[in-house]
Amino acid sequence: MVFDNLLLERESAVAIVTINRPKVLNALNARTLDELGRAVLDLKHDDGVRVVIVTGAGEKSFVAGADISELAVQTPTGGRELALTGQHVLDAIENLGKPVIAAINGYALGGGCELAMACTLRLAADTAKLGQPEINLGIIPGYAGTQRLSRLVGKGKAMELILSGALIGASEAERIGLVNRVVPAAELMTEARKLAGQLAASAPIAMRYIISAINKGLEMPFAEGSVFEATLFGLIASTDDMREGTRAFLEKRKAEFKGK
């Protein structure tokens, strides 16, 4: 698959997707969103890929936001369709069924922050800056930023960040739960690869069900979410991976999961 604005690499069971528009700080234009959507669909159906890392080209930016030159000329209908398209792509990332690690190497603003929030886990360089500064352009987040940010950091903090348009550093983002971990910038990709390798060795069906249980369960009343979890628990009992994992534990050896 050939892309203009993405780089797609495979390292064993790990795929690395790099947003590759460094001259515009990796801004998400329509073409980039389309390519990202196609890449995600390809990775979803690639059984050889168990974990995905998403990052940005260069040292300055993960994704600095949407492409303002496209936003400036949007009509009401076009703006709604653009937002829905972006939401569809980010939903596909969130529900990929495989862990997606955002390696936030610089600015993650607007659509870039929304992209990071759609990922399963977020590692941030200590130099990273995050925020939803759309208010400064007279607009609002459009790729479900109001929804994901409030779920990650709580209603009050999300209101503060989105209404003010303030940018926060990596340490503050970690403190409020927006990112999972902060690492030195020079070690970001090393740590992302290390985490990806650890996850890639885990049981892929169990990981898919965990992601589904949390993502969907959060939208359900507690009792319904618990029943959904129990249903997935029952389904996992039919897998070869469950039998391998329990047998390996009893035999005091490392399990070798096949995703079956």
VMD Tcl script that draws the C-alpha trace (Angstrom):
set ca {
  {0.00 0.00 0.00}
  {1.49 3.35 -1.13}
  {0.87 6.57 0.82}
  {1.74 10.21 0.23}
  {1.48 11.40 3.82}
  {2.11 8.28 5.90}
  {5.00 5.94 6.51}
  {4.08 2.36 7.39}
  {6.74 0.03 8.74}
  {6.53 -3.45 10.19}
  {8.93 -4.74 12.82}
  {7.97 -8.35 13.55}
  {4.49 -8.20 15.13}
  {4.59 -4.40 15.55}
  {3.49 -1.88 12.92}
  {4.67 1.74 13.10}
  {2.48 4.39 11.43}
  {4.16 7.78 11.04}
  {2.21 10.87 10.01}
  {4.67 12.28 7.49}
  {4.00 15.99 6.82}
  {6.76 17.59 8.89}
  {6.74 20.87 6.92}
  {3.25 21.58 8.27}
  {3.87 19.92 11.64}
  {2.03 16.80 10.43}
  {-1.32 18.55 10.17}
  {-4.22 16.27 9.31}
  {-5.69 17.19 5.94}
  {-8.36 15.21 4.11}
  {-5.84 13.09 2.21}
  {-3.97 12.19 5.39}
  {-7.20 11.18 7.12}
  {-8.12 9.02 4.15}
  {-4.70 7.35 4.14}
  {-4.83 6.82 7.88}
  {-8.23 5.18 7.55}
  {-6.98 2.83 4.83}
  {-3.88 1.95 6.82}
  {-5.93 1.17 9.92}
  {-8.25 -1.10 7.94}
  {-5.26 -2.94 6.49}
  {-3.69 -3.40 9.92}
  {-6.96 -4.59 11.44}
  {-7.04 -7.55 9.07}
  {-3.31 -8.30 9.21}
  {-3.02 -11.20 11.64}
  {0.75 -10.79 11.68}
  {0.40 -7.39 13.39}
  {-0.48 -7.50 17.07}
  {0.40 -3.94 18.16}
  {0.48 -0.57 16.37}
  {2.53 2.51 17.21}
  {1.39 5.90 15.87}
  {3.80 8.84 15.84}
  {4.71 11.96 13.87}
  {7.65 12.70 11.59}
  {10.35 15.03 12.85}
  {11.11 16.20 16.37}
  {8.62 19.05 16.71}
  {5.21 17.56 16.26}
  {3.08 14.46 16.70}
  {0.17 16.12 14.90}
  {-0.31 19.85 15.35}
  {-3.99 19.73 14.42}
  {-6.22 19.77 11.40}
  {-5.12 21.55 8.23}
  {-6.32 25.14 8.78}
  {-6.28 25.93 5.05}
  {-9.02 23.32 4.61}
  {-10.97 24.37 7.69}
  {-11.06 28.01 6.63}
  {-13.17 27.29 3.55}
  {-15.62 24.78 5.03}
  {-19.34 25.12 4.48}
  {-21.77 23.95 7.18}
  {-22.47 20.73 5.31}
  {-18.82 20.18 4.42}
  {-17.72 20.87 7.97}
  {-20.12 18.30 9.37}
  {-18.97 15.70 6.84}
  {-15.31 16.43 7.61}
  {-15.95 15.99 11.33}
  {-17.83 12.73 10.78}
  {-15.04 11.43 8.54}
  {-12.42 12.22 11.19}
  {-14.56 10.61 13.88}
  {-14.97 7.48 11.76}
  {-11.20 7.12 11.34}
  {-10.47 7.70 15.03}
  {-13.25 5.33 16.05}
  {-11.59 2.68 13.89}
  {-8.31 3.27 15.76}
  {-9.99 3.11 19.16}
  {-11.78 -0.12 18.24}
  {-9.00 -1.72 16.20}
  {-9.00 -4.75 18.50}
  {-5.23 -4.44 18.88}
  {-3.36 -2.09 21.24}
  {-2.47 1.20 19.56}
  {0.28 3.21 21.25}
  {0.52 6.94 20.59}
  {4.19 7.97 20.75}
  {3.67 11.71 21.24}
  {6.92 13.28 20.11}
  {5.93 16.96 20.16}
  {2.81 19.05 19.61}
  {-0.43 17.08 19.89}
  {-2.99 19.80 19.37}
  {-6.58 19.82 18.19}
  {-6.98 16.87 15.83}
  {-3.60 15.60 16.98}
  {-4.72 15.44 20.60}
  {-7.91 13.76 19.42}
  {-5.85 11.20 17.49}
  {-3.74 10.48 20.57}
  {-6.84 10.08 22.74}
  {-8.26 7.53 20.30}
  {-5.20 5.35 20.84}
  {-5.23 2.67 23.52}
  {-2.18 3.99 25.38}
  {-0.24 7.25 25.23}
  {3.49 7.73 25.81}
  {4.67 11.34 25.68}
  {8.10 12.83 25.25}
  {8.96 15.20 28.08}
  {8.99 18.00 25.49}
  {5.43 17.30 24.25}
  {2.61 19.84 24.41}
  {-1.03 18.81 24.31}
  {-4.30 20.68 24.04}
  {-7.54 21.45 22.25}
  {-7.02 25.07 21.13}
  {-9.93 25.16 18.64}
  {-11.62 27.95 20.63}
  {-8.87 30.28 19.44}
  {-10.05 29.74 15.86}
  {-13.69 30.29 16.74}
  {-14.52 26.60 16.37}
  {-14.90 23.51 18.56}
  {-13.23 20.09 18.50}
  {-14.73 18.00 15.73}
  {-13.13 14.57 15.96}
  {-14.90 13.66 19.25}
  {-12.44 15.63 21.38}
  {-15.20 16.88 23.68}
  {-16.24 13.29 24.33}
  {-12.91 11.52 24.74}
  {-11.22 14.24 26.78}
  {-14.06 14.39 29.29}
  {-13.96 10.61 29.66}
  {-10.20 10.58 30.18}
  {-9.73 13.52 32.55}
  {-13.23 14.27 33.86}
  {-15.83 16.85 32.95}
  {-14.39 19.78 34.90}
  {-10.84 19.52 33.57}
  {-12.08 18.91 30.03}
  {-14.24 22.03 30.25}
  {-11.26 24.05 31.45}
  {-8.90 22.84 28.72}
  {-11.35 23.13 25.82}
  {-12.90 26.45 26.86}
  {-9.51 28.07 27.50}
  {-7.68 26.47 24.58}
  {-4.69 26.16 26.90}
  {-1.72 23.96 26.05}
  {-0.28 21.77 28.77}
  {3.08 20.09 29.11}
  {3.66 16.37 29.24}
  {4.02 16.20 33.02}
  {0.68 17.94 33.56}
  {-0.92 15.69 30.95}
  {0.33 12.68 32.90}
  {-0.89 14.12 36.20}
  {-4.46 14.53 34.95}
  {-4.54 11.17 33.16}
  {-4.35 12.41 29.58}
  {-1.16 10.41 28.95}
  {-0.05 7.18 30.57}
  {3.65 7.89 30.88}
  {6.26 10.57 30.15}
  {9.74 9.62 28.97}
  {12.79 11.60 27.82}
  {12.34 12.68 24.21}
  {15.43 10.80 23.06}
  {14.02 7.57 24.49}
  {10.44 7.87 23.26}
  {10.51 5.42 20.36}
  {12.73 3.00 22.27}
  {10.20 2.93 25.10}
  {7.28 2.70 22.67}
  {8.89 -0.27 20.93}
  {9.64 -1.90 24.28}
  {6.03 -1.56 25.40}
  {4.78 -2.75 22.01}
  {7.02 -5.81 22.23}
  {5.66 -6.68 25.65}
  {2.08 -6.37 24.45}
  {2.78 -8.30 21.25}
  {3.79 -11.31 23.36}
  {0.42 -11.31 25.15}
  {-2.70 -13.22 24.13}
  {-4.19 -11.29 21.17}
  {-7.79 -12.46 21.58}
  {-7.76 -11.60 25.27}
  {-6.35 -8.14 24.45}
  {-9.10 -7.60 21.88}
  {-11.76 -8.54 24.41}
  {-10.21 -6.34 27.10}
  {-10.23 -3.34 24.77}
  {-13.83 -4.06 23.80}
  {-14.95 -4.59 27.39}
  {-13.50 -1.26 28.51}
  {-14.47 0.82 25.48}
  {-18.04 -0.47 25.23}
  {-18.51 -1.06 28.93}
  {-17.86 2.60 29.71}
  {-20.91 3.49 27.64}
  {-23.16 1.03 29.53}
  {-24.70 1.07 33.00}
  {-22.46 -0.86 35.41}
  {-24.70 -3.93 35.56}
  {-24.90 -4.21 31.76}
  {-21.15 -3.71 31.45}
  {-20.55 -6.49 33.94}
  {-22.79 -8.89 31.97}
  {-20.95 -7.92 28.77}
  {-17.65 -8.71 30.50}
  {-18.97 -12.07 31.68}
  {-20.06 -12.91 28.13}
  {-16.59 -12.15 26.80}
  {-15.08 -14.17 29.64}
  {-17.17 -17.11 28.56}
  {-16.17 -16.73 24.92}
  {-12.47 -16.62 25.76}
  {-12.82 -19.99 27.48}
  {-13.30 -21.56 24.04}
  {-9.89 -20.46 22.72}
  {-6.66 -22.35 22.28}
  {-4.88 -19.37 23.86}
  {-6.80 -19.86 27.11}
  {-5.81 -23.51 27.22}
  {-2.19 -22.65 26.37}
  {-2.03 -19.89 28.98}
  {-3.45 -21.98 31.82}
  {-1.38 -25.02 30.85}
  {1.80 -22.96 30.68}
  {1.10 -21.55 34.15}
  {0.61 -25.02 35.61}
  {3.74 -26.29 33.82}
  {5.73 -23.25 35.00}
  {6.77 -22.13 31.51}
  {6.20 -19.13 29.28}
  {3.01 -19.28 27.24}
  {3.16 -19.06 23.46}
  {-0.05 -17.45 22.25}
  {-1.19 -18.02 18.67}
  {-4.30 -15.85 18.59}
  {-6.60 -18.86 18.20}
}
mol new
graphics top color blue
foreach p $ca { graphics top sphere $p radius 0.5 }
foreach p [lrange $ca 0 end-1] q [lrange $ca 1 end] { graphics top cylinder $p $q radius 0.2 }
display resetview
